[in-house]
Amino acid sequence: QVQPVESGGGLVQAGGSLRLSCTTSGRTDAMGWFRQAPGKEREFVASITYHGISTHYADSVRGRFTISRDNAKRTVYLQMNSLIPEDTAVYYCAGIGDWPTKADGSWGQGTQVTVSS
């Protein structure tokens, strides 16, 4: 397991966009994004295989979010468009232990995303 480091969060108005980045110190296989809103359990958002051939999205973000990666930079991205207040959460990056939605426990510190109405 490698320790991911997330960045790119912030405050944005509804309808706006943000791009999150997740950088790791070593090679990773499938990677995913998860989020945890206040008072709720952490939930799956999106995942991508090593070569980026396969991706998977939660129904709540499909069509608005896009996951991608640059293996040369050891970085996974989450482009978030058409943001809504319900997207407000701490976003975490982790390896995927059981494709496509189960994390392997290698959590980063998270990055806060706040969407104002």
C-alpha positions as CSV (number, residue, x, y, z in Angstrom):
1,Q,0.0,0.0,0.0
2,V,1.1,3.5,-0.7
3,Q,-0.1,6.7,1.0
4,P,-2.1,8.9,-1.2
5,V,-2.1,12.7,-0.9
6,E,-5.2,14.5,-2.0
7,S,-5.5,18.2,-3.1
8,G,-7.7,20.6,-5.1
9,G,-10.7,20.9,-2.8
10,G,-12.3,24.3,-2.0
11,L,-15.4,26.3,-1.9
12,V,-17.4,26.6,-5.1
13,Q,-20.9,27.7,-6.1
14,A,-23.5,25.3,-7.3
15,G,-23.0,24.7,-11.0
16,G,-19.3,25.2,-10.7
17,S,-16.4,22.9,-11.2
18,L,-13.3,21.6,-9.3
19,R,-10.5,19.2,-10.2
20,L,-9.1,17.0,-7.4
21,S,-5.7,15.4,-7.5
22,C,-4.4,12.4,-5.7
23,T,-0.6,11.7,-5.8
24,T,1.0,8.6,-4.5
25,S,4.6,7.8,-3.6
26,G,4.7,4.5,-5.5
27,R,3.0,2.5,-8.2
28,T,-0.6,1.7,-7.7
29,D,-3.1,-0.5,-9.5
30,A,-6.8,0.4,-9.6
31,M,-7.5,3.6,-7.7
32,G,-10.7,5.3,-6.5
33,W,-12.3,8.3,-5.0
34,F,-14.6,8.2,-2.1
35,R,-16.4,10.9,0.0
36,Q,-17.8,11.4,3.4
37,A,-20.4,14.1,4.2
38,P,-21.1,15.3,7.7
39,G,-23.0,12.7,9.7
40,K,-22.8,10.1,6.9
41,E,-20.7,7.1,6.1
42,R,-17.9,7.2,3.6
43,E,-19.2,6.3,0.1
44,F,-17.8,5.3,-3.2
45,V,-17.6,8.0,-6.0
46,A,-15.5,6.7,-8.9
47,S,-12.7,4.2,-9.7
48,I,-10.2,3.6,-12.5
49,T,-8.0,0.7,-13.5
50,Y,-4.2,1.1,-13.9
51,H,-4.3,1.7,-17.7
52,G,-7.5,3.7,-17.5
53,I,-9.3,1.3,-19.7
54,S,-12.1,0.7,-17.2
55,T,-13.9,3.3,-15.0
56,H,-16.8,3.0,-12.7
57,Y,-19.0,5.7,-11.2
58,A,-21.6,6.0,-8.5
59,D,-25.1,6.8,-9.9
60,S,-25.1,10.1,-8.1
61,V,-22.1,11.5,-10.0
62,R,-22.3,9.7,-13.4
63,G,-22.3,12.2,-16.2
64,R,-21.0,15.0,-14.0
65,F,-17.7,13.6,-12.7
66,T,-14.8,12.1,-14.6
67,I,-11.9,10.1,-13.2
68,S,-8.6,9.9,-15.0
69,R,-4.9,9.2,-14.2
70,D,-1.4,10.0,-15.3
71,N,0.8,7.1,-14.3
72,A,4.0,8.9,-15.2
73,K,3.0,11.5,-12.5
74,R,1.5,8.9,-10.2
75,T,-1.5,11.0,-10.0
76,V,-5.3,10.3,-10.2
77,Y,-7.7,13.1,-11.0
78,L,-11.4,13.7,-10.4
79,Q,-12.9,16.4,-12.6
80,M,-16.2,17.5,-11.0
81,N,-18.6,19.5,-13.0
82,S,-22.1,20.8,-12.4
83,L,-21.6,20.6,-8.7
84,I,-24.5,20.6,-6.4
85,P,-24.7,21.2,-2.6
86,E,-25.2,17.5,-2.0
87,D,-21.6,17.0,-3.3
88,T,-20.3,18.7,-0.2
89,A,-18.0,16.3,1.6
90,V,-14.4,15.4,2.4
91,Y,-13.1,13.6,-0.6
92,Y,-10.6,10.7,-0.2
93,C,-8.4,8.8,-2.6
94,A,-7.5,5.1,-2.0
95,G,-6.4,2.0,-3.8
96,I,-9.2,-0.3,-4.9
97,G,-8.9,-3.7,-3.2
98,D,-12.0,-5.3,-4.7
99,W,-13.0,-3.9,-8.1
100,P,-14.8,-1.6,-8.6
101,T,-16.0,-0.1,-5.4
102,K,-14.1,-1.5,-2.4
103,A,-11.1,0.4,-1.0
104,D,-8.0,-1.3,0.2
105,G,-7.6,0.9,3.2
106,S,-4.8,3.1,2.0
107,W,-6.6,6.3,2.8
108,G,-5.2,9.8,2.4
109,Q,-6.0,12.7,4.6
110,G,-8.8,13.9,2.4
111,T,-9.6,17.3,0.8
112,Q,-12.7,19.3,1.7
113,V,-15.2,20.2,-1.1
114,T,-17.9,22.7,-0.2
115,V,-20.7,23.6,-2.7
116,S,-22.8,26.6,-1.8
117,S,-26.3,27.0,-3.1
